[in-house]
Amino acid sequence: MRVIAAAIERDGKVLIGKRRKDEKRFANKWEFPGGKCEDGETDEECLVRELFEECRVRIEVNRLIDSNVHNYNGLEVRLFLYHCTADTDNISSLDHDELKWVEVEKLRAYDFLEADLPLLPVVVNYFS
């Protein structure tokens, strides 16, 4: 499964989302907002669509930061994380229990999904 995520940075902070407590998989885990690519969709198209659907925010995709492959009990997730900018500070949580702007150096204090964990030091270095 190909998953595209956004590292949206503002004033030294990055936007992260807490998965809903009623999710069947990975409830209450933190993640970078994003989602699964649809057939024929580019990474950039996927991110623009997903961030509007999940957060009602329009973004600009800048560049790929890094990627990771993780296997969740037979489900292979290929996660691609892009540096993005948002056109507004008004971001709504439609798909997460909580959205939060977190100082880059404090990201490791949150309980992230396993696929995201290897990307945390890369994000810290990228935005520091």
N, C-alpha and C positions, 0 to 999 in steps of 0.2 A: 504494500500500500504506500503510495506516494503522498506525503503530507508536507504542505508548505506553510511556514510560519513567519511572523513579522516581529522583528525587534524594533519597536518604535521608540526612539530616544527623544527626550525633551529635558533640557536643563540638567543633564547628568543623571536622569532617571529613565528607566525602561518600563513600558507597559506590560504587565503580566495579568493572566486571568486564572481564577480559581474555578475548577470544574464543579459542576452542580453536585450537590450531595446526593441527588437521586439518580445520578449516572450509573449505568450498569457496570461500566468499567472505569476505573481510575477516579472514583468520586473524591472530591476535596483536594485533588492534586493541582499544583500550579503548573502553568504552561505559558508559552508565548502564543498569542492569539493567531489563528489560522485555520486550516482545514484541509480536507482531501481534494485533490484535483479531479475534475470531471473529465470524461473522455474528450480529447482534442483540445484541452485547455492548456495554455502556457502557465508557467509558475506565476508570472506577473498577473495574468488574468484571474487565476485562482485567488491570489492574495487580495486583489482589488474587490472581487466578489465576496469572498469570505469575510473580510473586515467590514464591508458595508452591511452584510447580512447579520453578523454577530454584534457589531458595535456601532452601526450607523455612522461610520466615519469613512471619509474618502482619503485614500493614501496615495503616495507616490513611492514606487519601489525603486530603491537606489542601487543596491548591489548585493550579491550573495556573500554572506559572512562565512558560513561553513555548513556542513551537512553531517549527518550521522545515520547509521543503520543500527536498528535495535530489534531484537526478536522477543516478542511477548508471547511465550508459550505457543509457538508455531505461527504467530502473526508477525510477519516481517514489516516493520515500519521504516521507510526511508524518509527522513526528516531533513528538509532544506530550510535554513533560516536566513532571511533577507533583512538587511537594514532598510527601514522604511521611514518616511516622514508623513505626518498627518496634517490635514488642512485646518484642524481646529482642536481646541482643548476640550470641547464638549463631546465626550465619548460615552455612549450608553452601553450598559451590559444587558444584551439580549440573550446570550448563550452561556454566560458564566454566572455563578453566584456572586462573584465579586471581580472587579477590575481594579488594579492598583498600580500607581506609579511608584517604582522602587529604585532607590539609589543603586547604581550599577554594582558597587562593591558589596552591597548587602543581598544580592540575589541568592547567594549560596545558603542563606538562612531560611529559605522557603522550601517546602516539600514538593519538589518538581517531579514530573513524570520521568521515568528512567531514560527515555529516549532523549530528553532535554538535558540531562545532567552533564554529559560530556561537552555540551555547547556552552555551559555557563562560564568556564574560565576563558573561553574564546571571546565571548561577549564582553566580559570584564576588560580584557586586553584591547579589544576593538574600540571600545568607547572611552578608555582611560587615556 
